[in-house]
Amino acid sequence: MNTRHGTAVVTLPADCEILITRGFAAPQALVWELITNLRHVMRWWGPSWCPLASCDIDLRVGGAWHYTARLDGAELVWRGVYLAIEVGKNIVSTECFEGFPDAKSTNTMTLTHRDDVTTLQTRVVHTSKEFRDGHIDSGMEIGMQDTFNRLEDLLGLSDTPAEQFRRVAGRFSDRVHEVPAEAWDNDAPCAGWKARDVVGHMVEWMPGMLRGADVHVIVDADVADDPVGAWESLRAQVQAALDDPVVAQREFDAGPPGVMTVERAIAMIMTGDIVTQTARGQAFDRIAGRVSGQSSALASRTAVVAAGCRTTKLAGLLQLDGEKTPLAVDALERVFAAISEGG
């Protein structure tokens, strides 16, 4: 398989600056997600011999980031504050490695896309040439190349059922966690449903389908008392089935769709239903928007997509009336991309 391993380029455009450039054969939106979502950052940031042990990201202007890695039993800590963010395109932040607290820098990360390649550029501006040179002489390029290789490898997995579920279910988790505890009994757009019913619907039917493949999902929280815990329990167990290569390739009779592997069934039916419920659960956006200050465009976009799915060519794949029919992988990604725009 052809890769871009080891192709990051480091230049020194000014006395106090380092410019790092790396291309990835992946959509810009996907690269953005993998470099800003802590679930993904934990899987690639840092070289393989010094991986992250913990990661905190508060992706907003004024928010802080904090990464901790471990090397030979010692903790290495980086931290900073976000100064400017243009979603999907660039981030300006401070950076401080606690091993050299005086050598702080201001970093500007920019994404651009051309000819099927997303280019990530990071301009690191130190306060002095001495600190810039110390950064270069630390051996940073070796670790940086391995770090970007790990990111490229993770991007290469993005079209597998396991990674697709991880992304889509992770997005739904973000919505679920934004709902205030007192709002779970608010009405949802679907007639007769409360907000908690959006989670309850999936908790009710998904374990039953997987039992046919001898995959026993036991949700250890009650949707009535803890809808967040119920969803996270379901998500973790379905993800574990996908991440187990033996279980993922196990064939079983999935009912009307026919005989298929566990990973195929999850990709076609479960992942699709999560997208359906994200569209149906626009109540989450309205509720969370009052709390987190999300753009109202996101709730509007979700409503448009939910309505549009009834009238477009996707109608045969994605039903918003409760039926759980297969959703093609590429269509799923387009629907979710449309939901995410404007957020």
C-alpha positions, -999 to 999 in steps of 0.1 A, spaced: 0 0 0 13 34 -9 16 59 20 30 93 27 50 81 57 79 103 65 69 131 41 64 160 66 86 189 56 102 213 82 114 247 71 126 278 90 110 308 73 122 333 100 146 335 129 119 326 155 97 304 133 93 267 123 69 258 95 57 221 93 39 209 62 23 175 58 -2 162 32 -29 135 38 -50 117 11 -82 123 31 -111 147 32 -104 180 50 -134 175 73 -122 141 84 -87 154 91 -102 182 111 -122 158 132 -93 135 139 -71 164 151 -97 181 172 -117 153 188 -100 139 219 -113 104 213 -93 104 181 -63 125 193 -57 99 220 -51 73 193 -24 91 172 -8 121 189 28 116 198 52 90 185 46 53 190 72 51 217 57 80 236 19 79 233 -7 100 251 -18 89 285 -45 116 288 -59 144 267 -82 173 275 -95 196 247 -118 225 253 -121 236 217 -133 272 220 -116 306 220 -102 309 255 -105 272 261 -75 251 272 -58 220 259 -37 197 279 -18 165 267 1 141 289 24 114 275 45 88 293 81 79 284 100 53 304 78 60 334 81 98 332 53 121 324 57 147 296 31 175 296 21 200 269 -6 226 274 -19 257 258 -49 280 252 -70 285 220 -67 320 207 -87 318 175 -107 290 157 -122 288 122 -140 255 123 -127 231 98 -99 254 86 -75 267 112 -66 270 149 -43 295 167 -32 284 201 -4 288 226 19 259 234 41 252 265 61 221 271 64 219 309 99 205 306 109 240 292 83 264 305 100 295 292 101 283 256 65 290 249 52 294 213 22 305 194 11 280 168 -11 285 138 -25 253 123 -42 256 89 -59 230 67 -64 233 29 -76 208 3 -66 204 -33 -65 174 -57 -78 150 -31 -51 159 -6 -56 178 26 -25 197 36 -19 205 73 5 234 79 16 244 114 35 276 119 53 277 153 64 311 164 88 312 194 98 343 214 134 340 204 158 323 180 174 305 209 142 288 218 134 281 182 168 264 177 164 245 210 131 231 197 147 220 164 177 205 182 155 185 206 150 158 179 114 169 173 114 160 136 118 123 143 89 122 167 68 144 145 73 122 114 61 91 135 32 111 149 20 121 114 25 85 102 1 74 130 -25 100 120 -22 89 83 -27 52 93 -58 62 114 -72 82 85 -67 51 63 -90 32 85 -118 58 82 -139 38 57 -140 6 78 -173 -2 96 -155 0 130 -141 35 124 -173 47 108 -193 36 138 -167 52 161 -172 85 144 -209 85 140 -216 71 175 -191 96 189 -209 125 174 -242 112 188 -225 109 222 -215 146 220 -251 155 215 -263 133 243 -238 147 268 -250 182 261 -286 176 272 -292 190 307 -305 163 331 -338 182 335 -345 183 298 -347 146 290 -385 146 294 -389 174 269 -409 166 238 -389 154 208 -400 162 172 -413 126 166 -449 125 178 -453 110 212 -416 108 219 -396 125 247 -360 133 244 -350 101 263 -370 80 238 -344 88 211 -319 69 232 -344 43 244 -354 34 208 -318 22 201 -313 6 234 -344 -15 228 -338 -29 194 -300 -30 188 -291 -57 214 -318 -80 201 -305 -79 165 -269 -88 177 -281 -117 198 -287 -136 165 -249 -134 160 -242 -146 196 -232 -111 206 -248 -103 239 -251 -66 247 -262 -60 282 -270 -23 288 -262 -17 324 -281 15 329 -318 23 327 -329 48 301 -355 61 325 -330 70 351 -297 75 331 -301 79 294 -265 90 290 -252 59 308 -275 37 288 -263 51 255 -226 49 265 -230 13 276 -246 3 243 -220 23 223 -191 7 240 -203 -29 236 -212 -24 199 -178 -8 193 -161 -37 211 -178 -62 188 -166 -43 157 -130 -40 171 -128 -78 176 -118 -92 142 -133 -126 149 -167 -112 161 -168 -86 133 -165 -113 106 -190 -137 121 -219 -144 98 -255 -146 110 -291 -142 97 -299 -105 102 -336 -109 92 -349 -92 61 -315 -79 50 -303 -116 49 -272 -133 60 -242 -110 66 -213 -104 89 -216 -86 122 -197 -56 109 -218 -54 77 -250 -55 97 -239 -28 121 -227 -6 92 -259 -10 72 -285 -10 100 -272 3 133 -249 31 121 -277 42 98 -302 44 126 -279 65 147 -278 90 119 -316 88 117 -319 95 154 -295 123 153 -316 140 127 -348 131 146 -332 143 178 -330 179 167 -345 186 202 -310 178 215 -297 208 194 -323 231 207 -318 221 243 -280 220 241 -279 252 221 -293 272 250 -266 258 272 -235 256 251 -241 285 227 -241 263 196 -250 280 163 -287 279 156 -278 270 120 -270 234 133 -306 229 145 -320 243 113 -296 222 92 -307 191 111 -344 198 105 -338 203 68 -319 170 65 -345 152 84 -373 165 62 -352 161 30 -345 124 37 -383 118 32 -383 132 -3 -349 125 -18 -335 93 -34 -323 84 1 -359 76 11 -354 40 1 -324 37 24 -332 58 54 -367 60 69 -377 85 95 -408 67 105 -392 42 128 -383 15 103 -347 3 105 -337 -1 69 -301 -3 55 -283 29 48 -255 29 22 -221 38 37 -214 68 14 -249 81 18 -246 79 55 -215 100 55 -231 126 32 -261 129 54 -240 134 86 -218 159 68 -248 179 59 -260 177 95 -227 189 108 -223 219 84 -230 252 101 -223 239 136 
